[in-house]
Amino acid sequence: MKIIKARDYNDMSRKAANIISAQIIMKPACVLGLATGSTPVGTYAQLVEWYQKGDLDFSEVTTVNLDEYKGLTRENEQSYYYFMNEKLFSKVNIDLKRTFLPDGMEPDSDKACADYNGIIASLGGVDLQLLGLGHNGHIGFNEPGMAFEAETHCVNLTESTMKANQRFFASMEDVPRQAYTMGIKTIMQAKKILVVISGEDKADIVKRAFFGAITPQVQASILQLHNDVTIVADEAALSKVE
């Protein structure tokens, strides 16, 4: 596990974007695993800036996203497809036919998950998986206590996750109750993993996840067993690490 300390959020974003851009330059037809949430936004913005300068070419890149809400259309402003399109896809020369997320509108959970596992397998797996880190150690929608062996699956969102997401919706009743997410097994099969973390509020979980016991109660702790993990975190997030 390699830890890169950044000065602040902007520095973290640049350093993470450097790693992703190197992957694209070394293997133009790479498969990138992408994440949503506030932490990667700066990284995507940096990648877009470099693309606009002519330094990056996304024309052969394929992407697979970690998760999607069940029941939201791609046009819904709170769907993760909408997020990715706003932050990255619409701003670079990526082929939208090669951008994949779980099908949130597939009502049959088993089919949605099997289809997504099939897509990832058909691509030969993920070359570089980008992750954020939840306050309770979750990655994707893999909450504490879930089995490490899971591939893509449908999860019932916890009350805390739903409350955290409530700010994006008109009311609590509008917050999706379920989501499709890559499981830990799928994530761990990525050739490389890049974790971006920012803020003092993440300092406790950084210490527990990467310097504590490996346990399903802290899902990100399993990353200690992966042979190619890079953590890019700002000084605040690393403030409790010796």
DRENPA-3360 file (N, C-alpha, C; in nm, 2 decimals, always signed):
BEGIN
1 = MKIIKARD = +0.08/-0.12/+0.00/+0.00/+0.00/+0.00/+0.09/+0.12/+0.00 ~ +0.06/+0.21/-0.10/+0.14/+0.34/-0.11/+0.05/+0.45/-0.07 ~ +0.10/+0.54/+0.02/+0.02/+0.65/+0.07/+0.09/+0.78/+0.02 ~ +0.02/+0.86/-0.05/+0.07/+0.99/-0.11/+0.00/+1.10/-0.03 ~ +0.08/+1.18/+0.04/+0.02/+1.29/+0.12/+0.01/+1.42/+0.03 ~ -0.11/+1.48/+0.03/-0.13/+1.60/-0.04/-0.15/+1.71/+0.05 ~ -0.12/+1.84/+0.01/-0.14/+1.95/+0.10/-0.28/+1.98/+0.13 ~ -0.37/+1.97/+0.03/-0.51/+2.00/+0.05/-0.59/+1.93/-0.06;
9 = YNDMSRKA = -0.72/+1.97/-0.06/-0.81/+1.90/-0.16/-0.76/+1.92/-0.30 ~ -0.73/+2.04/-0.34/-0.68/+2.06/-0.48/-0.56/+1.98/-0.51 ~ -0.47/+1.98/-0.42/-0.34/+1.90/-0.44/-0.37/+1.75/-0.45 ~ -0.46/+1.71/-0.37/-0.51/+1.57/-0.37/-0.57/+1.54/-0.51 ~ -0.65/+1.63/-0.56/-0.72/+1.60/-0.69/-0.62/+1.60/-0.80 ~ -0.52/+1.69/-0.80/-0.42/+1.68/-0.90/-0.34/+1.56/-0.90 ~ -0.30/+1.52/-0.78/-0.21/+1.40/-0.77/-0.29/+1.27/-0.81 ~ -0.42/+1.26/-0.78/-0.50/+1.15/-0.82/-0.52/+1.15/-0.97;
17 = ANIISAQI = -0.54/+1.27/-1.03/-0.56/+1.28/-1.17/-0.43/+1.24/-1.25 ~ -0.32/+1.27/-1.19/-0.19/+1.23/-1.25/-0.18/+1.08/-1.26 ~ -0.23/+1.01/-1.16/-0.22/+0.86/-1.16/-0.32/+0.81/-1.27 ~ -0.44/+0.86/-1.28/-0.53/+0.82/-1.38/-0.49/+0.85/-1.52 ~ -0.43/+0.97/-1.54/-0.39/+1.01/-1.67/-0.27/+0.92/-1.71 ~ -0.18/+0.88/-1.62/-0.07/+0.79/-1.65/-0.12/+0.66/-1.70 ~ -0.23/+0.61/-1.64/-0.29/+0.49/-1.68/-0.35/+0.50/-1.82 ~ -0.41/+0.61/-1.85/-0.47/+0.63/-1.99/-0.36/+0.64/-2.09;
25 = IMKPACVL = -0.25/+0.71/-2.06/-0.14/+0.72/-2.15/-0.07/+0.59/-2.18 ~ -0.05/+0.51/-2.07/+0.02/+0.39/-2.08/-0.06/+0.28/-2.15 ~ -0.19/+0.29/-2.13/-0.28/+0.19/-2.19/-0.41/+0.27/-2.24 ~ -0.40/+0.32/-2.36/-0.52/+0.40/-2.41/-0.65/+0.33/-2.41 ~ -0.65/+0.20/-2.43/-0.77/+0.12/-2.42/-0.80/+0.06/-2.29 ~ -0.77/+0.13/-2.18/-0.78/+0.08/-2.05/-0.93/+0.08/-2.00 ~ -0.95/+0.00/-1.90/-1.09/+0.00/-1.83/-1.07/+0.07/-1.70 ~ -1.14/+0.19/-1.68/-1.13/+0.26/-1.56/-1.26/+0.23/-1.48;
33 = GLATGSTP = -1.24/+0.20/-1.35/-1.35/+0.19/-1.26/-1.37/+0.33/-1.19 ~ -1.49/+0.38/-1.20/-1.51/+0.52/-1.15/-1.60/+0.53/-1.03 ~ -1.59/+0.63/-0.95/-1.67/+0.65/-0.83/-1.74/+0.79/-0.84 ~ -1.85/+0.80/-0.76/-1.92/+0.93/-0.75/-1.90/+0.98/-0.61 ~ -1.97/+1.08/-0.58/-1.95/+1.15/-0.45/-1.87/+1.28/-0.47 ~ -1.86/+1.35/-0.36/-1.80/+1.48/-0.37/-1.64/+1.47/-0.38 ~ -1.58/+1.37/-0.32/-1.44/+1.37/-0.32/-1.37/+1.36/-0.46 ~ -1.42/+1.28/-0.55/-1.36/+1.27/-0.68/-1.39/+1.39/-0.78;
41 = VGTYAQLV = -1.47/+1.48/-0.74/-1.51/+1.59/-0.83/-1.39/+1.66/-0.88 ~ -1.30/+1.70/-0.79/-1.18/+1.78/-0.83/-1.09/+1.70/-0.92 ~ -1.09/+1.57/-0.90/-1.00/+1.48/-0.99/-1.06/+1.48/-1.13 ~ -1.19/+1.47/-1.14/-1.25/+1.47/-1.27/-1.23/+1.60/-1.34 ~ -1.24/+1.71/-1.26/-1.22/+1.85/-1.32/-1.08/+1.86/-1.37 ~ -0.98/+1.80/-1.30/-0.85/+1.81/-1.35/-0.83/+1.73/-1.48 ~ -0.89/+1.61/-1.48/-0.88/+1.53/-1.61/-0.94/+1.61/-1.73 ~ -1.05/+1.67/-1.70/-1.12/+1.75/-1.81/-1.03/+1.86/-1.86;
49 = EWYQKGDL = -0.96/+1.93/-1.76/-0.87/+2.04/-1.80/-0.76/+1.99/-1.88 ~ -0.70/+1.88/-1.85/-0.59/+1.83/-1.93/-0.64/+1.78/-2.06 ~ -0.76/+1.72/-2.07/-0.81/+1.69/-2.20/-0.83/+1.81/-2.29 ~ -0.88/+1.92/-2.23/-0.91/+2.04/-2.31/-0.78/+2.10/-2.36 ~ -0.67/+2.08/-2.29/-0.54/+2.12/-2.33/-0.47/+2.03/-2.43 ~ -0.54/+1.92/-2.46/-0.48/+1.83/-2.56/-0.39/+1.73/-2.50 ~ -0.38/+1.72/-2.37/-0.29/+1.62/-2.30/-0.34/+1.48/-2.28 ~ -0.47/+1.47/-2.29/-0.54/+1.34/-2.27/-0.63/+1.30/-2.38;
57 = DFSEVTTV = -0.64/+1.17/-2.41/-0.73/+1.12/-2.51/-0.82/+1.01/-2.45 ~ -0.95/+1.03/-2.44/-1.03/+0.93/-2.38/-1.10/+0.84/-2.49 ~ -1.06/+0.85/-2.61/-1.14/+0.79/-2.72/-1.14/+0.64/-2.72 ~ -1.04/+0.58/-2.65/-1.04/+0.43/-2.64/-1.07/+0.38/-2.50 ~ -1.10/+0.47/-2.41/-1.12/+0.43/-2.27/-1.26/+0.37/-2.25 ~ -1.27/+0.27/-2.17/-1.40/+0.22/-2.12/-1.41/+0.24/-1.97 ~ -1.53/+0.27/-1.93/-1.55/+0.30/-1.78/-1.66/+0.21/-1.73 ~ -1.64/+0.17/-1.61/-1.75/+0.10/-1.53/-1.76/+0.17/-1.39;
65 = NLDEYKGL = -1.88/+0.20/-1.36/-1.90/+0.27/-1.23/-1.93/+0.18/-1.12 ~ -1.90/+0.22/-1.00/-1.92/+0.14/-0.88/-2.06/+0.11/-0.85 ~ -2.15/+0.20/-0.87/-2.29/+0.18/-0.83/-2.39/+0.27/-0.90 ~ -2.51/+0.24/-0.87/-2.62/+0.32/-0.92/-2.75/+0.30/-0.84 ~ -2.82/+0.40/-0.81/-2.95/+0.38/-0.74/-3.05/+0.30/-0.82 ~ -3.12/+0.21/-0.75/-3.22/+0.14/-0.81/-3.35/+0.22/-0.82 ~ -3.40/+0.23/-0.94/-3.53/+0.30/-0.96/-3.51/+0.44/-1.01 ~ -3.39/+0.49/-1.03/-3.37/+0.62/-1.09/-3.33/+0.61/-1.24;
73 = TRENEQSY = -3.40/+0.69/-1.32/-3.36/+0.69/-1.46/-3.23/+0.76/-1.48 ~ -3.16/+0.74/-1.60/-3.04/+0.81/-1.62/-3.06/+0.96/-1.63 ~ -3.18/+1.00/-1.66/-3.20/+1.15/-1.68/-3.23/+1.22/-1.54 ~ -3.25/+1.14/-1.44/-3.28/+1.19/-1.31/-3.15/+1.26/-1.26 ~ -3.16/+1.38/-1.21/-3.04/+1.46/-1.17/-2.97/+1.40/-1.06 ~ -3.03/+1.31/-0.98/-2.96/+1.24/-0.87/-2.90/+1.10/-0.90 ~ -2.92/+1.06/-1.03/-2.87/+0.93/-1.07/-2.72/+0.95/-1.09 ~ -2.64/+0.84/-1.07/-2.50/+0.85/-1.08/-2.46/+0.86/-1.23;
81 = YYFMNEKL = -2.54/+0.81/-1.32/-2.51/+0.83/-1.46/-2.51/+0.98/-1.49 ~ -2.61/+1.05/-1.44/-2.63/+1.20/-1.46/-2.50/+1.27/-1.40 ~ -2.46/+1.23/-1.28/-2.34/+1.28/-1.22/-2.22/+1.27/-1.31 ~ -2.20/+1.14/-1.36/-2.08/+1.12/-1.44/-2.08/+1.19/-1.57 ~ -2.20/+1.20/-1.63/-2.21/+1.28/-1.75/-2.18/+1.43/-1.73 ~ -2.23/+1.48/-1.62/-2.20/+1.62/-1.59/-2.06/+1.65/-1.56 ~ -2.00/+1.56/-1.48/-1.86/+1.59/-1.43/-1.75/+1.54/-1.53 ~ -1.78/+1.45/-1.61/-1.67/+1.39/-1.70/-1.72/+1.36/-1.84;
89 = FSKVNIDL = -1.81/+1.27/-1.85/-1.84/+1.21/-1.99/-1.87/+1.31/-2.09 ~ -1.95/+1.41/-2.06/-1.99/+1.51/-2.16/-1.88/+1.61/-2.19 ~ -1.77/+1.61/-2.12/-1.67/+1.71/-2.13/-1.54/+1.65/-2.20 ~ -1.54/+1.52/-2.23/-1.42/+1.46/-2.29/-1.47/+1.38/-2.41 ~ -1.37/+1.33/-2.49/-1.41/+1.26/-2.61/-1.43/+1.11/-2.59 ~ -1.49/+1.07/-2.48/-1.52/+0.93/-2.45/-1.64/+0.88/-2.53 ~ -1.64/+0.76/-2.57/-1.75/+0.70/-2.64/-1.85/+0.65/-2.54 ~ -1.97/+0.72/-2.54/-2.07/+0.69/-2.44/-2.12/+0.55/-2.44;
97 = KRTFLPDG = -2.10/+0.48/-2.55/-2.14/+0.34/-2.56/-2.04/+0.25/-2.47 ~ -1.93/+0.31/-2.43/-1.83/+0.24/-2.35/-1.83/+0.29/-2.21 ~ -1.93/+0.35/-2.17/-1.95/+0.40/-2.03/-2.06/+0.31/-1.96 ~ -2.02/+0.24/-1.86/-2.12/+0.14/-1.80/-2.14/+0.17/-1.66 ~ -2.27/+0.16/-1.62/-2.31/+0.16/-1.48/-2.42/+0.05/-1.46 ~ -2.44/+0.01/-1.34/-2.55/-0.09/-1.32/-2.68/-0.02/-1.37 ~ -2.77/-0.11/-1.42/-2.90/-0.06/-1.48/-3.00/-0.03/-1.37 ~ -3.01/+0.09/-1.32/-3.09/+0.13/-1.21/-3.24/+0.10/-1.24;
105 = MEPDSDKA = -3.28/+0.09/-1.37/-3.42/+0.08/-1.41/-3.45/-0.07/-1.43 ~ -3.36/-0.16/-1.41/-3.39/-0.30/-1.41/-3.45/-0.35/-1.28 ~ -3.58/-0.38/-1.28/-3.65/-0.42/-1.15/-3.60/-0.55/-1.09 ~ -3.55/-0.64/-1.18/-3.51/-0.77/-1.14/-3.36/-0.76/-1.09 ~ -3.35/-0.76/-0.95/-3.21/-0.74/-0.90/-3.11/-0.84/-0.94 ~ -3.15/-0.97/-0.94/-3.06/-1.07/-0.98/-3.01/-1.05/-1.13 ~ -3.10/-1.01/-1.21/-3.07/-0.99/-1.35/-2.97/-0.87/-1.37 ~ -3.01/-0.76/-1.30/-2.92/-0.64/-1.31/-2.78/-0.67/-1.26;
113 = CADYNGII = -2.77/-0.74/-1.15/-2.63/-0.77/-1.10/-2.56/-0.87/-1.19 ~ -2.63/-0.97/-1.24/-2.56/-1.07/-1.33/-2.52/-1.00/-1.46 ~ -2.60/-0.92/-1.51/-2.57/-0.84/-1.63/-2.44/-0.76/-1.61 ~ -2.44/-0.69/-1.50/-2.32/-0.60/-1.47/-2.19/-0.68/-1.45 ~ -2.21/-0.79/-1.38/-2.09/-0.88/-1.36/-2.04/-0.93/-1.50 ~ -2.14/-0.96/-1.58/-2.10/-1.01/-1.72/-2.03/-0.90/-1.80 ~ -2.07/-0.78/-1.79/-2.01/-0.67/-1.86/-1.86/-0.65/-1.81 ~ -1.84/-0.65/-1.68/-1.70/-0.64/-1.63/-1.62/-0.75/-1.67;
121 = ASLGGVDL = -1.67/-0.87/-1.67/-1.59/-0.99/-1.71/-1.56/-0.98/-1.86 ~ -1.65/-0.94/-1.94/-1.63/-0.93/-2.08/-1.52/-0.83/-2.12 ~ -1.50/-0.73/-2.03/-1.40/-0.63/-2.06/-1.26/-0.67/-2.01 ~ -1.26/-0.79/-1.95/-1.13/-0.84/-1.89/-1.09/-0.78/-1.76 ~ -1.19/-0.73/-1.69/-1.17/-0.67/-1.56/-1.13/-0.53/-1.56 ~ -1.11/-0.47/-1.45/-1.08/-0.32/-1.43/-0.93/-0.30/-1.42 ~ -0.87/-0.21/-1.50/-0.73/-0.18/-1.49/-0.70/-0.09/-1.37 ~ -0.78/+0.01/-1.34/-0.76/+0.10/-1.23/-0.90/+0.14/-1.18;
129 = QLLGLGHN = -0.92/+0.11/-1.05/-1.05/+0.14/-0.98/-1.03/+0.26/-0.89 ~ -1.10/+0.36/-0.91/-1.10/+0.48/-0.82/-1.21/+0.46/-0.71 ~ -1.17/+0.49/-0.59/-1.26/+0.48/-0.48/-1.26/+0.60/-0.39 ~ -1.37/+0.63/-0.32/-1.37/+0.72/-0.21/-1.38/+0.64/-0.08 ~ -1.39/+0.70/+0.03/-1.40/+0.63/+0.16/-1.51/+0.69/+0.24 ~ -1.61/+0.61/+0.28/-1.71/+0.66/+0.36/-1.67/+0.68/+0.51 ~ -1.75/+0.76/+0.58/-1.71/+0.78/+0.72/-1.71/+0.65/+0.81 ~ -1.79/+0.55/+0.77/-1.79/+0.43/+0.84/-1.71/+0.32/+0.77;
137 = GHIGFNEP = -1.63/+0.36/+0.67/-1.54/+0.27/+0.61/-1.60/+0.20/+0.48 ~ -1.72/+0.25/+0.44/-1.78/+0.18/+0.33/-1.71/+0.23/+0.20 ~ -1.71/+0.14/+0.10/-1.66/+0.17/-0.03/-1.77/+0.12/-0.13 ~ -1.80/+0.21/-0.23/-1.93/+0.18/-0.30/-2.04/+0.19/-0.20 ~ -2.14/+0.10/-0.21/-2.25/+0.09/-0.12/-2.23/-0.03/-0.03 ~ -2.11/-0.08/-0.01/-2.08/-0.19/+0.07/-2.06/-0.14/+0.22 ~ -2.17/-0.16/+0.29/-2.18/-0.11/+0.43/-2.11/-0.21/+0.53 ~ -2.08/-0.16/+0.65/-2.03/-0.25/+0.75/-2.10/-0.38/+0.77;
145 = GMAFEAET = -2.03/-0.49/+0.78/-2.09/-0.62/+0.80/-2.12/-0.70/+0.68 ~ -2.11/-0.64/+0.56/-2.14/-0.71/+0.44/-2.02/-0.81/+0.41 ~ -2.05/-0.92/+0.35/-1.95/-1.02/+0.32/-1.85/-0.97/+0.21 ~ -1.73/-1.00/+0.24/-1.62/-0.96/+0.14/-1.64/-1.04/+0.01 ~ -1.70/-1.15/+0.01/-1.71/-1.24/-0.11/-1.81/-1.19/-0.22 ~ -1.88/-1.08/-0.19/-1.99/-1.04/-0.28/-1.94/-0.98/-0.40 ~ -2.00/-1.01/-0.52/-1.98/-0.94/-0.64/-2.09/-0.84/-0.65 ~ -2.13/-0.79/-0.77/-2.23/-0.69/-0.78/-2.36/-0.74/-0.72;
153 = HCVNLTES = -2.42/-0.66/-0.63/-2.54/-0.70/-0.56/-2.63/-0.58/-0.53 ~ -2.75/-0.61/-0.49/-2.85/-0.50/-0.46/-2.84/-0.48/-0.31 ~ -2.83/-0.36/-0.26/-2.82/-0.34/-0.12/-2.94/-0.25/-0.07 ~ -2.99/-0.28/+0.05/-3.08/-0.19/+0.11/-3.00/-0.08/+0.19 ~ -3.02/+0.04/+0.15/-2.94/+0.15/+0.21/-2.97/+0.17/+0.35 ~ -2.86/+0.19/+0.43/-2.88/+0.21/+0.57/-2.95/+0.35/+0.60 ~ -3.00/+0.36/+0.72/-3.07/+0.48/+0.76/-2.97/+0.60/+0.75 ~ -2.84/+0.57/+0.80/-2.74/+0.68/+0.80/-2.70/+0.72/+0.65;
161 = TMKANQRF = -2.70/+0.63/+0.56/-2.66/+0.66/+0.42/-2.78/+0.74/+0.36 ~ -2.90/+0.70/+0.39/-3.01/+0.77/+0.33/-3.02/+0.91/+0.39 ~ -2.99/+0.93/+0.52/-2.99/+1.06/+0.57/-2.88/+1.15/+0.51 ~ -2.77/+1.09/+0.49/-2.66/+1.16/+0.43/-2.69/+1.20/+0.28 ~ -2.78/+1.12/+0.22/-2.82/+1.15/+0.08/-2.94/+1.24/+0.07 ~ -3.00/+1.26/+0.18/-3.13/+1.34/+0.18/-3.11/+1.48/+0.13 ~ -2.99/+1.54/+0.15/-2.97/+1.68/+0.11/-2.98/+1.70/-0.04 ~ -2.97/+1.59/-0.12/-2.98/+1.59/-0.26/-3.12/+1.58/-0.31;
169 = FASMEDVP = -3.21/+1.55/-0.23/-3.35/+1.52/-0.27/-3.45/+1.62/-0.20 ~ -3.57/+1.63/-0.26/-3.67/+1.72/-0.21/-3.71/+1.68/-0.07 ~ -3.72/+1.55/-0.05/-3.77/+1.50/+0.08/-3.71/+1.36/+0.11 ~ -3.72/+1.32/+0.23/-3.67/+1.18/+0.27/-3.74/+1.08/+0.19 ~ -3.87/+1.10/+0.15/-3.95/+1.00/+0.08/-3.89/+0.98/-0.06 ~ -3.82/+1.08/-0.11/-3.77/+1.07/-0.25/-3.63/+1.00/-0.25 ~ -3.57/+0.98/-0.14/-3.44/+0.92/-0.14/-3.45/+0.77/-0.17 ~ -3.38/+0.71/-0.27/-3.39/+0.57/-0.30/-3.36/+0.49/-0.18;
177 = RQAYTMGI = -3.43/+0.37/-0.17/-3.40/+0.28/-0.06/-3.30/+0.17/-0.09 ~ -3.28/+0.15/-0.22/-3.19/+0.05/-0.27/-3.09/+0.10/-0.37 ~ -2.98/+0.03/-0.39/-2.88/+0.06/-0.49/-2.82/-0.07/-0.54 ~ -2.77/-0.07/-0.66/-2.68/-0.17/-0.71/-2.54/-0.13/-0.70 ~ -2.46/-0.22/-0.64/-2.32/-0.18/-0.62/-2.22/-0.29/-0.65 ~ -2.11/-0.26/-0.71/-2.00/-0.36/-0.71/-1.97/-0.41/-0.57 ~ -1.95/-0.54/-0.56/-1.91/-0.59/-0.43/-1.76/-0.59/-0.40 ~ -1.72/-0.62/-0.28/-1.58/-0.61/-0.25/-1.50/-0.71/-0.34;
185 = KTIMQAKK = -1.55/-0.83/-0.37/-1.48/-0.92/-0.45/-1.45/-0.86/-0.59 ~ -1.55/-0.79/-0.65/-1.53/-0.73/-0.77/-1.43/-0.62/-0.77 ~ -1.43/-0.54/-0.66/-1.34/-0.43/-0.64/-1.20/-0.48/-0.63 ~ -1.18/-0.59/-0.55/-1.05/-0.64/-0.52/-0.99/-0.71/-0.64 ~ -1.07/-0.74/-0.74/-1.02/-0.80/-0.87/-0.96/-0.70/-0.96 ~ -0.97/-0.57/-0.93/-0.91/-0.46/-1.01/-0.76/-0.48/-1.00 ~ -0.69/-0.45/-1.11/-0.55/-0.46/-1.12/-0.48/-0.36/-1.02 ~ -0.53/-0.23/-1.03/-0.48/-0.13/-0.94/-0.60/-0.06/-0.88;
193 = ILVVISGE = -0.58/-0.01/-0.76/-0.69/+0.06/-0.68/-0.63/+0.20/-0.64 ~ -0.71/+0.30/-0.66/-0.67/+0.44/-0.62/-0.78/+0.49/-0.53 ~ -0.74/+0.53/-0.41/-0.84/+0.58/-0.31/-0.81/+0.73/-0.28 ~ -0.91/+0.81/-0.30/-0.90/+0.95/-0.27/-0.97/+0.99/-0.14 ~ -0.91/+1.06/-0.05/-0.96/+1.09/+0.08/-0.93/+1.24/+0.11 ~ -1.02/+1.31/+0.16/-1.00/+1.45/+0.20/-1.08/+1.49/+0.32 ~ -1.01/+1.57/+0.41/-1.08/+1.63/+0.52/-1.05/+1.56/+0.66 ~ -1.05/+1.64/+0.76/-1.02/+1.60/+0.90/-1.13/+1.50/+0.95;
201 = DKADIVKR = -1.25/+1.51/+0.89/-1.36/+1.43/+0.94/-1.34/+1.28/+0.89 ~ -1.24/+1.26/+0.80/-1.21/+1.12/+0.76/-1.09/+1.07/+0.83 ~ -1.03/+1.14/+0.92/-0.90/+1.10/+0.98/-0.92/+0.97/+1.07 ~ -1.03/+0.96/+1.14/-1.05/+0.84/+1.23/-1.06/+0.72/+1.14 ~ -1.14/+0.73/+1.04/-1.17/+0.61/+0.96/-1.04/+0.57/+0.87 ~ -0.96/+0.67/+0.83/-0.84/+0.64/+0.76/-0.75/+0.55/+0.85 ~ -0.74/+0.59/+0.98/-0.66/+0.51/+1.07/-0.71/+0.37/+1.09 ~ -0.84/+0.36/+1.11/-0.91/+0.23/+1.13/-0.90/+0.14/+1.01;
209 = AFFGAITP = -0.92/+0.20/+0.89/-0.93/+0.12/+0.77/-0.80/+0.07/+0.72 ~ -0.69/+0.15/+0.73/-0.57/+0.12/+0.67/-0.46/+0.08/+0.77 ~ -0.48/+0.10/+0.90/-0.38/+0.07/+1.00/-0.44/-0.01/+1.11 ~ -0.57/-0.06/+1.09/-0.63/-0.14/+1.20/-0.66/-0.28/+1.15 ~ -0.74/-0.35/+1.22/-0.77/-0.49/+1.18/-0.85/-0.50/+1.05 ~ -0.83/-0.61/+0.98/-0.91/-0.63/+0.86/-1.04/-0.70/+0.90 ~ -1.15/-0.63/+0.88/-1.28/-0.68/+0.93/-1.39/-0.63/+0.84 ~ -1.50/-0.71/+0.83/-1.61/-0.67/+0.75/-1.68/-0.55/+0.81;
217 = QVQASILQ = -1.65/-0.52/+0.94/-1.71/-0.40/+1.00/-1.65/-0.27/+0.95 ~ -1.54/-0.28/+0.88/-1.47/-0.17/+0.82/-1.44/-0.22/+0.68 ~ -1.53/-0.20/+0.58/-1.52/-0.27/+0.45/-1.39/-0.23/+0.38 ~ -1.34/-0.11/+0.39/-1.22/-0.07/+0.32/-1.10/-0.13/+0.38 ~ -1.11/-0.19/+0.50/-0.99/-0.26/+0.55/-0.93/-0.37/+0.47 ~ -1.02/-0.43/+0.39/-0.98/-0.54/+0.30/-0.88/-0.49/+0.20 ~ -0.87/-0.36/+0.17/-0.78/-0.31/+0.07/-0.63/-0.33/+0.12 ~ -0.61/-0.35/+0.24/-0.48/-0.38/+0.29/-0.42/-0.51/+0.23;
225 = LHNDVTIV = -0.51/-0.60/+0.18/-0.46/-0.72/+0.12/-0.44/-0.72/-0.03 ~ -0.48/-0.60/-0.09/-0.46/-0.59/-0.24/-0.31/-0.55/-0.26 ~ -0.26/-0.60/-0.37/-0.11/-0.59/-0.40/-0.08/-0.46/-0.47 ~ -0.18/-0.37/-0.51/-0.14/-0.25/-0.57/-0.25/-0.14/-0.54 ~ -0.24/-0.09/-0.42/-0.33/+0.02/-0.37/-0.25/+0.15/-0.35 ~ -0.30/+0.26/-0.40/-0.24/+0.39/-0.38/-0.35/+0.47/-0.31 ~ -0.32/+0.53/-0.20/-0.41/+0.62/-0.13/-0.35/+0.76/-0.15 ~ -0.43/+0.85/-0.20/-0.40/+0.99/-0.21/-0.49/+1.07/-0.11;
233 = ADEAALSK = -0.43/+1.12/-0.01/-0.51/+1.19/+0.10/-0.44/+1.32/+0.14 ~ -0.52/+1.41/+0.18/-0.47/+1.54/+0.22/-0.42/+1.53/+0.36 ~ -0.35/+1.63/+0.41/-0.29/+1.63/+0.54/-0.39/+1.62/+0.65 ~ -0.51/+1.68/+0.63/-0.62/+1.67/+0.73/-0.66/+1.52/+0.75 ~ -0.68/+1.45/+0.64/-0.73/+1.31/+0.64/-0.62/+1.22/+0.70 ~ -0.50/+1.26/+0.69/-0.39/+1.18/+0.74/-0.34/+1.22/+0.88 ~ -0.41/+1.31/+0.94/-0.36/+1.38/+1.06/-0.35/+1.28/+1.18 ~ -0.42/+1.17/+1.18/-0.41/+1.08/+1.29/-0.33/+0.95/+1.27;
241 = VE = -0.26/+0.96/+1.15/-0.17/+0.85/+1.11/-0.03/+0.89/+1.15 ~ +0.05/+0.80/+1.22/+0.18/+0.83/+1.26/+0.28/+0.85/+1.14;
% end
